[in-house]
């Protein structure tokens, strides 16, 4: 599987993530269990690049997963997302 970073795919993932209560990385782990951590991080970066204002994070809140330290970005929810 190759990483699809198209505008349409990133928007689709962002909208789906906004419906979840879990952090963005764990959502991507569940959504794409068979891709590498590096590919998952590419999706995470692309989503945050385009929709950063739709996620809350505490700079001190992080998880150690798949050999990385990842900040936990939590969806604000559709009612808080700007431009949706």
Secondary structure, 3 states (H helix, E strand, C coil): CCCCCCHHHHHHHHHHHHCCCCEHHHHHHHHCCCCCHHHHHHHHHHHHHHHHHHEEEEEEEEEEECCEEEEEEEECCCCCCCCC
